[in-house]
Amino acid sequence: MHRTADIEFTVSLVDLKRAFRRLSVRLPDESESGGGEFVTFGASHNSLEITARETSEGLPASVVHPGRACVPFPIFRAVARIMRFYRLKVVRLVLSARELTIDRTTFRHKDISILPKSVSVHQGR
């Protein structure tokens, strides 16, 4: 069920796995990660951008509810590990406060959050 602050999109599982794999190798090892680091998901128009540190991966997506959200590194890693068991062609992701849902699997964590909409630099000029 959609709540106002949810971000929802569908994306090719092959593309998503590839993006997660590329970003995962660029993250520090779990033992080196000091916590407090996040991966950002930005869904708008017909694309998804996933950013970790200074690296980002863009992929086509069917965006139902646009927005931005951040997910702690450990949750991102957990999702990357379980995605190898998915066999669908397309997966639906919903991000909301404290939850990340991929099809019927929900990850709950107190630090999963929806980010405020960015204000354009050109607004008000």
N, C-alpha and C positions, 0 to 999 in steps of 0.2 A: 504494500500500500504506500502510495506517495505522500510524503509530508512536504510542507512548503520548502524546507531547507535542504531536501534531498537533492543529490546529483545522480542522474541516471543516464546510462548509455549502454548500447550494445556494440560489441567489437569482435572482429575475427579472433578466434582463439590462437591461431597460428601467429598472427601479428602480435598479440598480447604476450604470448610466451616468449617470442623473440625479443620484444622490448624489455620484459622483466629479466631475461637472461643477460642482455647487454648491460642493463643497469646494475644487476646484482654483482657482476664481476668488478664493477668500479667502486662498490661500497667497501668500507673497511671491514675486516673480519669482525665477527660478533664479539670476540674477546678484546678487540681494540676499540670498538665503538663505545664511546662514553655515555651513550644515552642522550636523549634530547634532540636527536637528529631525525629528520622527517623526509619522506618522499611526498611530493606534491602532485596531485592529479588535477588537470585543468581540462574541462570538457566544454567546448563551445562550437557552434555551427555544426560542422561535420567532421570534427577532429578531436583527438585526445592527445594531450601532452603530459608526459610523466617526467618529472624532474627530480633528480637526486644530486645534491650538491651542485656542481657546475655543469652536470651532464643532463641532457634531456633527450627523450625519444618521442617522436610524433607519429601518430598513426591515424588512419581513417576510422571514424566511428559514427554510429547513428545516435545522435544526442537527443534524448527525450527531455531532460531537465538539465540545462547547463549550470556550470559553477566550478568552484575550486575547493579542494579538500586536501588535508594532509594526514599522512599515515606514518606512524613510527617505523623506523628501519626494521625492528624485529617482526612486526606484523607483515610488512612488505616481504621479508624473507620467508615467513611462514606461508604466505599466499603463493610465492614463487615455487616453493617446495611441493605444494599440493596440486598445482596446475598440471603437473605431468600426468595426473590421473584423469583429467578431463578429456573427453573424446568428442565433444560437440564441435560444430563448425563455428558457431557464434555463441558468445556468452554475454549475459546481462549483468552489469555491475551497478550497484546502488550504494552510494556513500552518504551517510548521515552522521549526525553527532553520535560518537561512540560506537558506530557500526560500519562494517564494510561487508556487503553481501555480494557473492558471486553465484548466480543462479540460486540454488537452495542452500548454499553454505554461508553462514554468517560468522564473521569474526567480530568480537566485541573487545574494545579496549578504551579506557578512559581518555586516551590522548588522540583518538581519531576525531578530527574536527573539520567542520565546514568553515572555509575562509570567507571573509567578507568580499563582496564584489569589488574589483579594482575600479578606481576612478580614473578615467582617461585624463591625461595631461592637457588635452585640448578642450576639455569641458570648461565652460565659463569664460571663454575668450571670444 
